[in-house]
Amino acid sequence: MEKINSKIEGVQILKKNQIIDDRGKVMHMLRNDDKNFEKFGEIYFSTVNPKFVKAWHLHEKMTLNYVAVHGKVKLVLYDDRKKSRSNGILEEILLSSEDYKLVTIPPNIWNGFSSQDNNIAIIANCSNIPHDKKEIIRIPFDDPKIPYKWKFDF
């Protein structure tokens, strides 16, 4: 598994294996013997329509493990943790089933995503705890707290 360096402290980006043949493919995501696996909370899929944004949200306790299982996704992370070495850093990560990788996002990192073409995109998340609406914080995609402008170049 090839590791890709992230600009944000605690974020891990790993190229993941796919087994492809004439019938289709198997897309590996996360195993309980992977170094970045903590524990199983739940797995869910989130779709995003073309030219829409699902942002911003931050989990106070949950670790996210994202892969794109369909379409092309721009995942954007923002670190505003006061004691982090990467405080104030934004990072764009392109995810797709062709350039298949897993992004592990620790708690307290703002994140959001959008489809990067004219198709619905689907992200899978295998989190370490079940979703709890009491530990998530949401702000609008255009909140000035995060210095990022979502753009669609298609």
Sequence and secondary structure as in RCSB ss.txt:
>XXXX:A:sequence
MEKINSKIEGVQILKKNQIIDDRGKVMHMLRNDDKNFEKFGEIYFSTVNPKFVKAWHLHEKMTLNYVAVHGKVKL
VLYDDRKKSRSNGILEEILLSSEDYKLVTIPPNIWNGFSSQDNNIAIIANCSNIPHDKKEIIRIPFDDPKIPYKW
KFDF
>XXXX:A:secstr
  EE  SSTT EEEE  EEEETTEEEE    TTSTT     EEEEEEE TT EEEEEEESS  EEEEEEESEEEE
EEE   TT TTTT EEEEEEESSS EEEEE TT EEEEEESSSS EEEEEEESS   GGGEEE  TT TTS    
    
